[in-house]
């Protein structure tokens, strides 16, 4: 993953536990506390170790850490100068979800080593849709759920989200049912 992701994890931890908390996370993850370069790629194992260490530091299961990180990611990327790119994808949750693959295609121009996930939106009704998420990375569905919650907050929309399908040997996809509330 790109350093931008790991830097966001760092900033989330610092916001919750301070610099000392981040040092403890680095030590537990066996990572030297020397920072991350946003546009440099790092082995995915580094990120997974950081998530486990954050889980220990916060006393939360890894899936809850990933959800919190997903929500935080929306705010973090906007602050890191990607707000305009986020804005180009839509001005509400539904249009943004439809535009995520296009956004990732634009990001690939500046981040050629990115291996983005793929999303498919299945419309159910005016207020309901299913989001199908497919990635070569395991275990990140909770982060996607957090991203969707963060996006809903960004667009001042209230949602109910439920994971209804899980990646398995039979299906390479996770599925989320999203209801946009009035």
PyMOL commands that set and color helices and strands:
alter all, ss='L'
color gray80, all
select helices_A, chain A and resi 3-28+44-58+62-88+93-110+141-154
alter helices_A, ss='H'
color red, helices_A
select strands_A, chain A and resi 118-123+128-134+158-165+173-181
alter strands_A, ss='S'
color yellow, strands_A
deselect
rebuild
show_as cartoon
